[in-house]
Amino acid sequence: MKFNFLPSKEFTRAAKQRFLAVFGAHYPAGAAVSRTIFIVRMFAGALAAAAIVLGGVSVYADTANVPADSPLYSLKRLNETVRLAIAPPAARADLQASLAARRVNELNDLEEKNPASAAIPELANDAGIAVRASIHDANKTNLMDGALTHLCTKLFSAIATSSITMQNVVENNPKALAHFTDECEGADVNGAGGNSGGEAAPAAIAPEQASSGPDEAGAPNELESRINDYLQKHPIGGAAAASEDSGSLEGNSGAGLPGSGE
Amino acid sequence: MEFNIFKKDELTALVVRMKKGDRKAAARLYDELLPKAYGFFFTRTGHREIAEDLSQDIFLKLVEKVESFDETRGGFAAWFWQIARNMLVDHYRAKKEMPFSQFPDDMVEAMATREMPDMDGRLRYREVQRFLKSLNEDERELFELRYVAEVPYREVSQLLGKSEGALRVAALRIKEKIKKQFDNEI
């Protein structure tokens, strides 16, 4: 049963136009980078990569924006390989997650520009490899709680907004998906319990699960006990104070959630 | 195949892209949240125009404040719905109005006729209001966040300062009341 009353189409359309107009005023579209500037930047990147190979110097080159169909893409990948090779073990998992996110974005861009590109399957495969590698490195370095949650968040963010092709990559790699479920869900029980509209999710706690077991009289079942145990050890900071806060509206970079009054 | 374990952070992913000036992400965020925000404000105020004003304002606030959202400190949904709740508090303070759930029955009747264009809508309006009156304040708030705004338990837990376990137990009780009130519609 739906309890939400829906707005009219006219209002929805008009409000969206206003919202996007205000958004556009805050975030004017960036000027396209000319090909000349791009090539100059990429040659600088290529020289930097060559310096690493020849001189063993660790240099960061701005290759983030080179698309997969660019002639300079192979240099970008070379740069990444070098960065991975010299990254300390503790940083590898996070770097792998960043690269996985980058592959996903490249895949999305390529699919948008040229859906029939022959590079798509290979890029999808690379994306899958990067995703598995990040989880593998996270396991090896035994990332705990906050760091693992951060890693999982990064990967989730990349894949959640990815294309059907990327989702197929994950679907065709059930072990990678199982790894996500085990490692990333386990790292954040709050996250594992979060669901919207009662949809079932692997290892998530759907309302139906929460209601099963001998809890009709209100006693928490085993899953709820585990949640409560976890929350006692990892209390959510600032939520109670923030809900009574009538100060100015601040972002969540403070102690808790925004207060009222602005 | 629906990847629900990824979907839970889709809103946060969209707002991260929005902060970088991604217009498509901003539009998607709007499409996802506007119906819920409107429903939330309408359920609370009972006025279509007020719900429209508030649900438009919250997105303008979002553009102003999005830079202050730190995705490493928590999910976006909790942040967004806290803003919604604060806006309601400010609205009641400024207008000196009472929440819809406290309106007397004859006022609800008059408003149903004014606010809903069709018979089904009016019936639904009255039913929901009768139901809301049967809940206490805590239950009402949980109902609006979970069943109207469809906010995940994790975010509701942060908003209300209660454990997820306690919220799920409370939601079960609400669900029983929904079943009783709305009978075979569940």
Interface residues (C-beta under 8 A of the other chain):
Chain A: M1 F3 N4 F5 L6 P7 F11 T12 A15 K16 R18 F19 L20 V22 F23 G24 H26 Y27 P28 A29 G30 H150 T153 F156 S157 A158 I159 A160 T161 Q167 V170 E171 F180 T181 C184 E185 N190 G191 G193 G194 N195 S196 G197 E199 A200 A201 P202 A203 A204 I205 P207 A210 S211 D215 E216 G218 P220 E224 S225 I227 N228 L231 I236 A239 A240 A242 S243 S246 L249 E250 G251 N252 S253 L257 P258 G259 S260 G261 E262
Chain B: M1 E2 F3 N4 I5 F6 K7 K8 D9 E10 T12 A13 L14 V16 R17 M18 G21 R23 A25 A26 A27 Y30 D31 L34 P35 K36 Y38 G39 F40 F42 T43 A51 E52 S55 Q56 F59 L60 K61 V63 E64 K65 E67 S68 F69 D70 E71 T72 R73 G74 G75 A78 W79 Q82 I83 R85 N86 M87 V89 D90 G121 R124 Y125 V128 F143 Y147 V148 A149 E150 V151 P152 Y153 R154 E155 S157 Q158 L159 L160 G161 S163 E164 G165 R168 V169 A171 L172 R173 K175 I178 F182 E185 I186
